[in-house]
């Protein structure tokens, strides 16, 4: 069984009501629900929320179930693993059910990436989680930090001072799009960033939306991709499953 759970609380502060704010004329949550339905791999799509506004938005789109979240999991400090575990405690599913946590403000979410993530759950060695990730645009080994004594910028890892950037291993970060895991993994509350596989998302196909500036940048990127057909024409394949063969110098 494959279940999608969308954590979508109503209390976002930096971008008020960002989960249902209209993005290019369509609420963010509505866009995400449509992608999940088009993927054709889910037995159920659940929206976890404490907000009637969010619930009404989801109900208007249809094809989803609403799960009312406990207030203590609707605050700024709410943890994603705890939210998903709460939903699974209600559902009483098999320990091997496939659960996909999908964040609501996701304008570049792609159905083929989601399906590829599901396939990657069964690869050996088996991961606890499979997540959408992308590369940092510049080697983080050469990042700078403020020296507390002089307030001048210094290399955070000076051992890489003389290392050419092309000789540094790539580093990845999650894209805040989706996380696949077995039901028992969520219930055991295993850390999301350990023992995971990554589905590579091109940097131009990602935008974490936490601030108004993020939102505006996402809109600019969306318009370009619409004009060029980039989002529609991109093809995901097994090459997007990150490994040493396809992501090493």
ABEGO torsion letter per residue (X at the ends): XBBBBBBBBAABAABBGAAABBBGGBBAAAAAAAAAAAAGABABBBBBBABAAAAAAAAAAEGBBBBBBBAAAABAABBAAAAAAAAAAAAGBBAABBBBBBBABBAABBAAAAAAAAAAAABOBBBABBBBBBBBABBAAABBBBBAAAGBBBBABAAAAABBAAABBBBBBBAGABBBBBAAAAAAGBBAABGBBBBBBBAAABBBBABAAAAAAAAAAAAAAAAAGAAAABBBBAAABBBAAABBX
